[in-house]
Amino acid sequence: MGSESGRESTDILIIGAGLAGAATAYHVRREAAGTAALFAHAPPRVVLLEKEHLPGMHSSGRNAAFVRELMDHASMQPLGTEGAKFLQRGELAEFRRCGLMLLGDGDVEAREHFPPARGKGLWRPTEGIVDVAALLQGYLTGQDVRVETEVKGWVRRGDGLRVATSRGEFTCRLLVNAAGPWAGQVGGLPLTPMKRHLVQTPPMPGIGADWPFVWHARDGLYFRPESGGLLLSPCDETPAAPGDYAEDPRALEDLAEKVERLQPDLGELSVLTSWVGQRTFAPDRGFVIGFDPRDPRVFHVAGLGGHGVTTSYAVGRLAAEMILRGTEPTGNPFSPARLVGPGS
């Protein structure tokens, strides 16, 4: 890597080594042939900055590891399908096909696939669970990752940026904001982290390890087998500061009420452990992938809203394609321009 007056110099500097940033770096390396016109090197030099001592300690490591192809918005569905199909091949990480019982959207009896479960829904046999830690490591293998390095700010420098961090300065041609729950603060975007609680029960008699994920999409409850017991969530959404993982007893009370009302045959559940993750949303709940209209030297990969596991491969590919071409596709539905105007 080059240096200038004690500063490190790179072509692309990515803030955040979670799934969004790591997948973007992965695809830049794979697809970078012939980019010398845009960057000084082909493939361009890429550095990822991670403020924690290990990548994946926040949203990328605090989720249910579920690969769910169905997306919330039509514009996001192609990325959901592409990402799910890739993960199902198990090329970077082990994928366990357990299926999804999506209650309320079909006529299949849940008990046919998860005996204690009640209700009818849509049976999705190809969905499953992925080893998220292995997936992240697969994206990051061979990448230049600087841990315990927090970005403090940046200023324009000619056709690039000078970026101040807790471990010195960098210069880059392009800065990529993939900071997860911090992406709004880092990039000056109206993004909101939302807390979501997950609960793990002790081992329970009669729970089949190969039973599917069961999801009450409308009522806000999901559960699946995990370590002999159940992993459950009340699907809560509480706005919070980035990195706020303080548990709210009301979420556990909400979970107990939903289980008793919707799935009483699961019985009275005990809590072995519980934790809080964060999912980050734009106001319209769509992804944010594209160049900042206020400064085209800044690119955002953010607001994945809990779909980061499933879509990371496709999101990273799309982001890398835009970065290497230096432009967004016409009518990009994920453009940051919908959230902020030029010079705002």
KOLMI-577505 format. One line per 4 residues: for each residue x, y, z of N, C-alpha, C. Coordinates in steps of 0.001 Angstrom, whole numbers. Example, Ala and Ser with C-alpha at 12.3 -4.5 7.8 and 13.67 -1.06 7.14 Angstrom:
2
13190,-5690,7800,12300,-4500,7800,13200,-3300,7800 | 12850,-2250,7080,13670,-1060,7140,12900,30,7870
END
This chain:
344
842,-1191,0,0,0,0,875,1238,0 | 496,2258,-743,1277,3470,-821,1106,4339,406 | 1950,5340,548,1848,6283,1654,2189,7665,1153 | 1683,8687,1860,1915,10073,1492,2062,10868,2770
3270,11344,3034,3538,12153,4234,3019,11465,5488 | 3266,10165,5601,2844,9436,6783,1425,8922,6723 | 688,9254,5658,-680,8762,5515,-680,7532,4616 | -1531,6592,4948,-1686,5435,4070,-2628,5798,2937
-2340,5288,1760,-3132,5596,579,-3711,4318,-4 | -4986,4355,-340,-5644,3216,-964,-6651,3725,-1977 | -7141,2854,-2822,-8146,3256,-3795,-9528,3326,-3158 | -9918,2257,-2453,-11242,2161,-1846,-11070,1894,-361
-11710,2710,452,-11677,2549,1901,-13095,2247,2357 | -13294,1093,2984,-14626,660,3391,-14750,768,4909 | -15757,1489,5363,-16025,1626,6795,-16979,517,7204 | -16482,-435,7982,-17308,-1548,8436,-16942,-2846,7753
-16582,-3848,8554,-16211,-5163,8018,-17258,-6207,8359 | -18525,-5773,8495,-19625,-6711,8623,-20015,-7246,7256 | -21179,-7848,7154,-21572,-8508,5918,-21633,-7560,4728 | -22152,-6338,4915,-22278,-5412,3785,-20915,-4990,3258
-20041,-4544,4148,-18718,-4115,3716,-17877,-5255,3201 | -17937,-6398,3883,-17128,-7552,3485,-17556,-8088,2125 | -18868,-8172,1877,-19345,-8675,589,-19003,-7716,-539 | -19029,-6420,-261,-18626,-5442,-1272,-17160,-5620,-1633
-16304,-5757,-626,-14878,-5974,-886,-14657,-7275,-1651 | -15383,-8313,-1292,-15267,-9616,-1952,-15548,-9492,-3449 | -16611,-8791,-3798,-16975,-8678,-5203,-16091,-7690,-5958 | -15598,-6659,-5288,-14649,-5762,-5956,-13444,-6570,-6426
-12953,-7440,-5575,-11793,-8265,-5939,-12131,-9202,-7090 | -13333,-9792,-7083,-13713,-10762,-8111,-14000,-10111,-9462 | -14506,-8896,-9444,-15021,-8295,-10669,-14176,-7126,-11178 | -12976,-6945,-10629,-12232,-5713,-10865,-11387,-5689,-12132
-11416,-6710,-12944,-10601,-6694,-14167,-11007,-5523,-15052 | -9992,-4805,-15541,-10241,-3708,-16476,-10713,-2422,-15846 | -10411,-2185,-14556,-10864,-957,-13897,-9768,85,-13772 | -8681,-81,-14481,-7574,862,-14345,-7981,2283,-14691
-9015,2439,-15517,-9439,3788,-15879,-10034,4528,-14685 | -10610,3791,-13741,-11227,4409,-12578,-10282,4484,-11390 | -9420,3480,-11240,-8536,3416,-10095,-7093,3245,-10559 | -6175,3495,-9655,-4757,3449,-10004,-4279,2037,-10250
-5012,1062,-9753,-4594,-325,-9893,-5782,-1180,-10312 | -5506,-2258,-10998,-6538,-3231,-11347,-6061,-4608,-10878 | -6671,-5220,-9874,-7813,-4676,-9136,-7411,-3525,-8215 | -8366,-2657,-7883,-8041,-1538,-6996,-7682,-2019,-5597
-6868,-1230,-4925,-6535,-1542,-3537,-7732,-1226,-2649 | -8029,-2148,-1734,-9176,-2006,-835,-8710,-2231,594 | -9124,-1360,1491,-8881,-1518,2921,-10225,-1414,3634 | -10487,-2342,4563,-11687,-2282,5389,-11301,-1842,6794
-12030,-882,7325,-11804,-380,8674,-12918,-877,9588 | -12544,-1578,10646,-13504,-2132,11603,-13188,-1583,12979 | -14183,-923,13600,-13893,-273,14873,-13798,-1245,16047 | -14343,-2457,15885,-14244,-3449,16954,-12977,-4286,16785
-12697,-5155,17787,-11485,-5969,17698,-11678,-7184,16790 | -12934,-7450,16406,-13250,-8507,15456,-14394,-8036,14555 | -14408,-8424,13280,-15562,-8107,12434,-16796,-8895,12877 | -17962,-8350,12558,-19206,-9080,12768,-19724,-9106,14186
-19359,-8124,14999,-19787,-8143,16401,-21138,-7467,16618 | -21652,-6812,15608,-22924,-6107,15767,-24016,-6794,14946 | -24654,-6121,14017,-25789,-6721,13308,-25422,-8030,12621 | -24206,-8112,12078,-23810,-9320,11351,-23657,-10535,12259
-23533,-10316,13563,-23369,-11427,14485,-24488,-11562,15493 | -25549,-10768,15346,-26648,-10775,16320,-27979,-11004,15598 | -28086,-12121,14915,-29285,-12401,14137,-29627,-13880,14240 | -30696,-14271,13573,-31170,-15662,13649,-30564,-16550,12574
-29642,-16024,11757,-28909,-16799,10744,-29818,-17395,9684 | -31015,-16840,9523,-31988,-17436,8614,-31855,-16860,7211 | -31945,-17715,6234,-31933,-17315,4824,-33382,-17360,4336 | -33952,-16176,4170,-35348,-16031,3755,-35382,-15301,2417
-35755,-16011,1371,-35730,-15424,32,-36767,-14328,-141 | -37947,-14472,438,-39026,-13498,258,-38649,-12162,891 | -38715,-11099,105,-38367,-9761,565,-39629,-8928,810 | -39445,-7813,1507,-40568,-6954,1861,-40995,-6040,706
-40048,-5644,-157,-40332,-4752,-1273,-40046,-5472,-2589 | -40841,-5176,-3613,-40619,-5774,-4928,-39236,-5424,-5467 | -38755,-4207,-5195,-37450,-3791,-5707,-36314,-4607,-5096 | -36531,-5139,-3893,-35505,-5903,-3200,-35547,-7386,-3546
-36648,-7844,-4159,-36818,-9273,-4375,-35726,-9903,-5247 | -35292,-9254,-6339,-34206,-9882,-7112,-32943,-10115,-6293 | -32640,-9210,-5367,-31467,-9397,-4513,-31701,-10526,-3520 | -32922,-10644,-3017,-33240,-11743,-2120,-33114,-13090,-2808
-33613,-13169,-4028,-33549,-14430,-4774,-32107,-14783,-5116 | -31358,-13808,-5619,-29957,-14061,-5971,-29145,-14471,-4752 | -29315,-13730,-3660,-28557,-14034,-2451,-28893,-15388,-1878 | -30192,-15727,-1829,-30611,-17018,-1277,-30092,-18168,-2125
-30189,-18039,-3443,-29731,-19121,-4318,-28234,-19363,-4145 | -27472,-18286,-3980,-26036,-18465,-3769,-25766,-19189,-2454 | -26393,-18748,-1372,-26142,-19355,-65,-26577,-20816,-42 | -27641,-21140,-744,-28123,-22523,-764,-27130,-23475,-1412
-26204,-22945,-2194,-25180,-23800,-2806,-24058,-24136,-1831 | -23972,-23415,-715,-22994,-23730,316,-21549,-23515,-84 | -21279,-22583,-972,-19919,-22392,-1472,-18997,-21717,-461 | -19512,-20760,297,-18681,-20050,1275,-18952,-20474,2706
-20123,-21022,2965,-20486,-21395,4336,-21528,-22498,4300 | -21549,-23320,5332,-22510,-24414,5407,-23935,-23877,5437 | -24783,-24455,4618,-26200,-24111,4580,-27010,-25343,4972 | -27917,-25174,5921,-28768,-26285,6352,-30203,-25998,5923
-30699,-26797,5013,-32045,-26620,4477,-33063,-27186,5479 | -33799,-26296,6124,-34805,-26741,7097,-36211,-26345,6678 | -36338,-25375,5773,-37646,-24926,5320,-38210,-23812,6180 | -39182,-23110,5605,-39881,-22021,6281,-41376,-22273,6209
-42030,-22208,7357,-43484,-22239,7423,-43942,-20809,7673 | -44441,-20145,6619,-44862,-18752,6717,-46355,-18715,6978 | -46717,-18542,8219,-48117,-18665,8625,-48947,-17466,8167 | -50168,-17780,7732,-51099,-16742,7314,-51160,-16506,5831
-50297,-17157,5065,-50239,-16889,3625,-50469,-18125,2767 | -51066,-19177,3289,-51287,-20390,2506,-52194,-21358,3237 | -52304,-22593,2706,-53246,-23582,3235,-52570,-24814,3824 | -51253,-24804,3948,-50546,-25953,4488,-50602,-25913,6015
-50940,-27044,6629,-50978,-27120,8090,-49549,-27099,8644 | -49302,-26200,9587,-47967,-26080,10177,-47541,-27384,10839 | -48479,-28102,11449,-48123,-29312,12191,-47562,-30408,11291 | -47789,-30293,9966,-47216,-31278,9054,-45688,-31201,9051
-45154,-30048,9404,-43707,-29858,9366,-43107,-29554,10743 | -43940,-28996,11641,-43490,-28664,13001,-44629,-29110,13915 | -44606,-30366,14392,-45776,-30964,15045,-46448,-30125,16127 | -45726,-29405,17010,-46456,-28642,18027,-47044,-27329,17512
-46734,-26949,16282,-47157,-25636,15787,-48601,-25658,15308 | -49266,-24516,15477,-50633,-24351,15030,-50685,-23383,13850 | -51729,-23535,13030,-51981,-22580,11965,-51698,-23143,10585 | -52112,-22370,9583,-51879,-22711,8183,-51054,-21610,7530
-50325,-22026,6499,-49507,-21033,5836,-48880,-21552,4566 | -47868,-20836,4133,-47126,-21154,2922,-45877,-21938,3296 | -45705,-23093,2682,-44538,-23928,2964,-43453,-23631,1945 | -42271,-23221,2444,-41126,-22863,1595,-39992,-23832,1915
-39898,-24958,1200,-38950,-26008,1588,-37480,-25679,1356 | -37173,-24683,521,-35766,-24430,183,-35077,-23471,1143 | -35825,-22838,2045,-35216,-21885,2974,-34418,-22641,4035 | -33544,-21923,4756,-32752,-22608,5761,-31875,-21687,6571
-30857,-22276,7201,-29964,-21592,8126,-28547,-21632,7550 | -27828,-20532,7666,-26454,-20481,7184,-25518,-20188,8351 | -24297,-20666,8252,-23262,-20370,9242,-22763,-18956,8955 | -23298,-17975,9682,-23016,-16569,9384,-21547,-16231,9616
-20964,-16770,10688,-19551,-16482,10967,-18663,-16978,9828 | -18962,-18168,9306,-18179,-18703,8197,-18410,-17902,6922 | -19642,-17447,6709,-19939,-16621,5537,-19139,-15334,5567 | -19133,-14663,6723,-18375,-13426,6852,-16892,-13678,6631
-16375,-14748,7199,-14964,-15071,7018,-14663,-15383,5552 | -15607,-16012,4872,-15420,-16287,3458,-15293,-15021,2637 | -16100,-14027,2958,-15997,-12740,2266,-14667,-12047,2565 | -14187,-12192,3804,-13020,-11425,4248,-11683,-12112,3972
-11705,-13371,3581,-10445,-14077,3335,-9614,-13342,2293 | -8368,-13030,2671,-7462,-12334,1767,-7631,-10831,1721 | -8580,-10291,2470,-8801,-8845,2478,-7905,-8153,3509 | -7660,-6876,3295,-6875,-6052,4212,-7840,-5405,5203
-7960,-5999,6390,-8900,-5526,7401,-8123,-4924,8560 | -8449,-3704,8933,-7819,-3033,10069,-8834,-2969,11210 | -8619,-3747,12246,-9544,-3764,13379,-9170,-2672,14372 | -10088,-2407,15286,-9911,-1370,16303,-9504,-43,15662
-10152,265,14542,-9858,1493,13806,-11173,2201,13522 | -11425,3281,14219,-12678,4015,14110,-12482,5278,13276 | -13389,5498,12344,-13330,6689,11503,-13851,7892,12276 | -13076,8971,12237,-13436,10194,12951,-14044,11254,12038
-13746,11190,10743,-14266,12162,9795,-13388,12208,8563 | -13776,13005,7586,-12982,13120,6376,-13175,14485,5736 | -12209,14841,4893,-12262,16090,4137,-11878,15791,2696 | -12286,16660,1805,-11946,16494,400,-10470,16786,177
-9918,16037,-739,-8517,16239,-1098,-8378,15970,-2592 | -8356,17029,-3401,-8263,16860,-4837,-9421,16020,-5347 | -9103,14899,-6015,-10153,14022,-6520,-10433,12869,-5574 | -9954,12974,-4329,-10180,11929,-3341,-10559,12502,-1994
-10329,11713,-956,-10669,12106,406,-9503,11815,1333 | -9387,12641,2368,-8452,12387,3461,-9287,12003,4670 | -9069,10802,5180,-9920,10226,6219,-9141,10100,7521 | -9652,10729,8584,-9028,10653,9906,-9610,9468,10666
-8747,8657,11278,-9192,7517,12064,-8482,7513,13411 | -8886,6600,14266,-8252,6469,15582,-6843,5909,15476 | -6442,5464,14283,-5105,4911,14070,-4408,5581,12887 | -4593,6884,12774,-3904,7632,11734,-4816,7993,10576
-4222,8555,9537,-4982,9044,8394,-4797,8154,7164 | -5846,8128,6349,-5821,7446,5061,-6219,8447,3988 | -5732,8240,2783,-6283,8912,1621,-6880,7841,717 | -7978,8178,47,-8642,7206,-817,-9331,7918,-1957
-9577,7162,-3013,-10358,7683,-4127,-11850,7581,-3849 | -12239,6541,-3095,-13645,6334,-2794,-13785,5806,-1376 | -14736,6375,-639,-15036,5942,725,-16388,5252,719 | -16441,4031,1239,-17676,3249,1255,-18195,3181,2688
-19418,3657,2878,-20068,3633,4188,-20884,2352,4313 | -20324,1376,5021,-21014,109,5295,-20994,-119,6804 | -21345,924,7549,-21152,942,8995,-22322,374,9785 | -23237,-336,9133,-24314,-997,9870,-25161,-15,10662
-25390,-275,11958,-26211,634,12755,-25662,2059,12824 | -24364,2228,12571,-23744,3551,12599,-23765,4245,11238 | -24322,3594,10218,-24244,4137,8860,-24921,5492,8739 | -26013,5691,9476,-26686,6983,9428,-25827,8095,9983
-25219,7839,11132,-24341,8834,11740,-23113,9087,10878 | -22500,8015,10396,-21271,8129,9617,-21522,8880,8314 | -22625,8532,7629,-22864,9084,6305,-23858,10215,6228 | -24360,10689,7382,-25320,11781,7350,-26608,11406,6636
-27116,10213,6911,-28326,9707,6275,-29418,9478,7321 | -30688,9601,6933,-31784,9367,7882,-32068,7881,8057 | -31132,7186,8691,-31264,5757,8943,-31491,5530,10432 | -32366,4591,10761,-32722,4344,12161,-32447,2897,12546
-31564,2666,13525,-31400,1305,14055,-32606,938,14923 | -33089,-282,14741,-34220,-803,15518,-33776,-2040,16292 | -34060,-2046,17583,-33702,-3198,18411,-34677,-4356,18176 | -34125,-5577,18224,-34938,-6786,18146,-34384,-7810,19125
-35257,-8367,19951,-34860,-9349,20954,-34930,-10769,20401 | -33973,-11587,20817,-33987,-13015,20529,-33817,-13771,21836 | -34482,-14907,21944,-34497,-15711,23170,-34155,-17156,22827 | -33262,-17738,23606,-32911,-19148,23466,-33404,-19893,24699
-34168,-20968,24491,-34633,-21775,25611,-33614,-22873,25918 | -33702,-23481,27095,-32915,-24701,27342,-33418,-25818,26435 | -32705,-26942,26369,-33208,-28088,25609,-34608,-28477,26080 | -35453,-28841,25122,-36841,-29205,25396,-37122,-30596,24839
-37861,-31420,25543,-38160,-32769,25035,-39005,-32706,23767 | -38656,-33554,22813,-39492,-33711,21634,-39262,-32733,20515 | -38304,-31812,20657,-38041,-30837,19594,-37125,-31475,18554 | -37571,-31506,17307,-36778,-32095,16240,-35772,-31121,15681
-34524,-31531,15601,-33469,-30635,15115,-33677,-30242,13659 | -34409,-31055,12898,-34602,-30777,11476,-35933,-30081,11189 | -36647,-29659,12225,-37905,-28948,12010,-37631,-27562,11432 | -38616,-26950,10790,-38374,-25693,10082,-38466,-24451,10956
-38200,-23348,10319,-38427,-22016,10853,-39914,-21724,10696 | -40573,-21275,11756,-41997,-20927,11706,-42127,-19433,11957 | -42850,-18750,11063,-42904,-17285,11123,-44340,-16798,10977 | -44835,-16112,12025,-46090,-15368,11947,-45739,-13967,11445
-45742,-13773,10134,-45279,-12507,9584,-46166,-11338,10009 | -47472,-11545,10046,-48377,-10449,10385,-48434,-10190,11890 | -48358,-11248,12676,-48492,-11095,14124,-47171,-10791,14815 | -46054,-11037,14142,-44760,-10722,14728,-44282,-11754,15730
-43993,-12949,15237,-43436,-14001,16088,-42735,-14998,15181 | -41508,-15385,15550,-40899,-16506,14852,-40159,-17393,15833 | -39969,-18650,15403,-39232,-19609,16236,-38687,-20711,15334 | -37629,-21333,15811,-37031,-22474,15124,-36241,-23295,16133
-35957,-24561,15825,-35122,-25370,16719,-33702,-24821,16791 | -33112,-24912,17968,-31720,-24499,18161,-31177,-25179,19414 | -30110,-25956,19246,-29401,-26586,20367,-30325,-27386,21280 | -31286,-28080,20701,-32199,-28906,21470,-33395,-28178,22018
-33400,-26865,21947,-34528,-26059,22395,-35072,-25236,21252 | -35535,-24032,21579,-36078,-23140,20568,-35381,-21788,20613 | -35210,-21201,19453,-34808,-19810,19309,-36043,-19046,18866 | -36409,-18010,19615,-37640,-17272,19336,-37387,-15772,19331
-38309,-15055,18670,-38277,-13596,18710,-39693,-13055,18636 | -39990,-11983,19390,-41289,-11327,19273,-41343,-10332,18122 | -40244,-10276,17322,-40179,-9389,16152,-40421,-7926,16532 | -39877,-7522,17681,-40038,-6157,18141,-39181,-5207,17311
-39602,-3953,17248,-38868,-2890,16577,-38917,-1650,17454 | -37816,-1363,18120,-37726,-197,18987,-36560,665,18541 | -36799,1915,18114,-35685,2779,17722,-34701,2944,18871 | -33415,2923,18538,-32382,3017,19570,-31118,3595,18971
-30232,4039,19849,-28935,4519,19391,-28116,3343,18871 | -27219,3579,17917,-26385,2476,17426,-25633,1797,18560 | -25680,474,18582,-24961,-279,19601,-25661,-369,20934 | -26915,102,21024,-27668,-1,22277,-28313,-1382,22343
-27741,-2264,23153,-28245,-3621,23263,-28875,-3882,24634 | -29286,-2815,25310,-29949,-2999,26599,-31273,-3725,26395 | -31474,-4819,27126,-32696,-5600,26976,-33866,-4914,27680 | -35041,-5059,27092,-36264,-4491,27625,-37153,-5634,28116
-37452,-5715,29406,-38303,-6801,29915,-39651,-6881,29213 | -40118,-5749,28687,-41414,-5747,28013,-41392,-6605,26746 | -40226,-6702,26109,-40120,-7532,24908,-40309,-9006,25261 | -39758,-9428,26390,-39931,-10810,26816,-41381,-11082,27220
-42019,-10089,27838,-43432,-10224,28178,-44276,-10331,26904 | -43919,-9539,25892,-44614,-9578,24611,-44445,-10946,23957 | -43240,-11494,24047,-42981,-12814,23488,-43853,-13867,24183 | -43904,-13836,25511,-44705,-14811,26258,-46176,-14707,25876
-46690,-13489,25718,-48096,-13295,25351,-48377,-13854,23961 | -47454,-13612,23022,-47663,-14088,21653,-47613,-15615,21575 | -46691,-16215,22291,-46612,-17676,22292,-47881,-18274,22885 | -48347,-17723,23993,-49555,-18246,24639,-50770,-18095,23723
-50847,-16980,22993,-52005,-16704,22143,-51942,-17439,20803 | -50764,-17481,20194,-50633,-18006,18837,-50161,-19462,18781 | -49327,-19843,19745,-48717,-21175,19720,-48731,-21811,21115 | -49909,-22014,21693,-49986,-22528,23066,-49417,-23934,23218
-49370,-24717,22133,-48866,-26083,22249,-47355,-26141,22444 | -46668,-25000,22298,-45240,-24983,22612,-45018,-25110,24119 | -46067,-24826,24893,-45968,-24946,26343,-45348,-23716,26984 | -45146,-23807,28268,-44516,-22704,29001,-43004,-22776,28785
-42444,-21693,28283,-41046,-21687,27880,-40153,-21053,28942 | -38988,-21628,29129,-37968,-21045,29996,-36933,-20335,29138 | -36243,-19390,29738,-35224,-18618,29028,-33845,-19069,29485 | -33070,-19608,28563,-31681,-19943,28847,-30795,-18715,28695
-30985,-17985,27593,-30253,-16745,27353,-31062,-15892,26393 | -30783,-14620,26378,-31451,-13713,25445,-30479,-12609,25064 | -30723,-11998,23928,-29861,-10912,23484,-30638,-9994,22548 | -30020,-8878,22237,-30632,-7860,21388,-29738,-7625,20183
-30347,-7583,19019,-29648,-7181,17805,-30250,-5890,17294 | -29674,-5369,16225,-30212,-4156,15613,-30334,-4347,14113 | -31463,-3892,13590,-31698,-3848,12152,-31879,-2386,11779 | -31247,-1936,10713,-31219,-517,10377,-32052,-252,9132
-32932,756,9237,-33896,1039,8175,-33800,2480,7690 | -34023,2644,6376,-34332,3950,5814,-35808,4243,6076 | -36242,5504,5948,-37659,5812,6206,-38630,4992,5359 | -38253,4671,4112,-39126,3874,3255,-38843,2379,3360
-37909,2014,4244,-37532,629,4525,-36898,-75,3322 | -36435,695,2363,-35706,141,1237,-34210,196,1484 | -33444,-623,742,-31994,-617,864,-31427,728,389 | -30213,1023,839,-29493,2217,408,-28169,1759,-202
-28086,1788,-1531,-26904,1314,-2245,-26637,2286,-3386 | -25575,3066,-3271,-25265,3990,-4355,-24389,5138,-3908 | -24072,6009,-4857,-23206,7160,-4614,-23977,8267,-3905 | -23291,8954,-3016,-23896,10063,-2294,-24032,11253,-3242
-25243,11801,-3429,-25407,12929,-4355,-24687,14186,-3894 | -24324,14246,-2608,-23610,15414,-2084,-22118,15341,-2359 | -21614,14135,-2583,-20193,13941,-2868,-20020,12551,-3483 | -19770,12461,-4786,-19670,11158,-5446,-18456,10345,-5040
-17610,10897,-4170,-16495,10119,-3643,-16899,9279,-2438 | -18169,9373,-2070,-18723,8578,-966,-19805,7669,-1527 | -19765,6404,-1135,-20710,5392,-1599,-21310,4719,-370 | -22620,4458,-397,-23301,3864,755,-23785,2449,443
-23567,1539,1390,-24159,194,1363,-24768,10,2755 | -26027,352,2899,-26599,475,4241,-28105,227,4205 | -28697,254,5411,-30142,137,5537,-30690,-1197,5068 | -29982,-2294,5349,-30429,-3598,4866,-31554,-4185,5704
-31881,-3566,6837,-33109,-3870,7561,-33336,-5315,7937 | -32291,-6017,8351,-32459,-7399,8766,-32330,-8412,7642 | -32135,-7943,6407,-31971,-8855,5276,-30511,-9033,4887 | -29591,-8586,5738,-28181,-8634,5381,-27635,-10025,5161
-28085,-10988,5953,-27590,-12357,5785,-27985,-12888,4412 | -29282,-12825,4104,-29764,-13382,2848,-29222,-12647,1632 | -29206,-11322,1682,-28906,-10541,474,-27454,-10123,350 | -26616,-10419,1334,-25264,-9842,1331,-24507,-10136,42
-24591,-11371,-452,-23866,-11708,-1681,-24342,-10844,-2840 | -25649,-10720,-3008,-26197,-9942,-4119,-25979,-8452,-3922 | -26132,-7971,-2697,-25898,-6552,-2412,-24438,-6192,-2683 | -23520,-7046,-2241,-22111,-6793,-2490,-21780,-6778,-3967
-22399,-7687,-4722,-22161,-7714,-6169,-22669,-6441,-6824 | -23895,-6014,-6459,-24466,-4803,-7037,-23625,-3578,-6670 | -23212,-3483,-5403,-22393,-2355,-4977,-21065,-2325,-5724 | -20413,-3480,-5841,-19128,-3532,-6542,-19286,-3157,-8004
-20366,-3586,-8609,-20611,-3249,-10017,-20720,-1737,-10190 | -21473,-1067,-9315,-21599,388,-9384,-20257,1072,-9139 | -19540,593,-8128,-18262,1201,-7767,-17271,1097,-8922 | -17172,-52,-9528,-16186,-274,-10578,-16559,427,-11871
-17848,609,-12114,-18284,1355,-13294,-18285,2850,-13052 | -18345,3239,-11791,-18373,4656,-11454,-19717,5308,-11667 | -20768,4503,-11764,-22092,5062,-11997,-23155,4105,-11484 | -24345,4640,-11232,-25489,3826,-10826,-26344,3495,-12042
-27046,2351,-12019,-27969,2050,-13121,-29112,3054,-13154 | -29649,3294,-14329,-30774,4210,-14473,-31945,3730,-13623 | -32512,4661,-12871,-33659,4318,-12035,-33326,3459,-10844 | -32081,3548,-10336,-31667,2754,-9180,-32632,2966,-8009
-33413,1947,-7612,-34387,2142,-6531,-33744,2293,-5161 | -32452,1990,-5070,-31765,2043,-3783,-30906,3302,-3631 | -31008,4214,-4573,-30121,5369,-4576,-30274,6223,-3313 | -29150,6637,-2718,-29212,7554,-1569,-29845,8894,-1928
-29919,9209,-3220,-30499,10492,-3633,-31954,10612,-3208 | -32643,9517,-2996,-34036,9599,-2555,-34143,10072,-1113 | -33028,9997,-375,-33020,10368,1038,-32415,11730,1299 | -31462,12132,453,-30792,13417,626,-30610,14055,-738
-30731,15367,-797,-30538,16064,-2058,-29107,16536,-2207 | -28684,16886,-3418,-27339,17410,-3621,-27074,18624,-2737 | -25960,18584,-2012,-25569,19728,-1187,-26348,19873,98 | -27271,18927,381,-28076,19058,1608,-27293,18621,2840
END
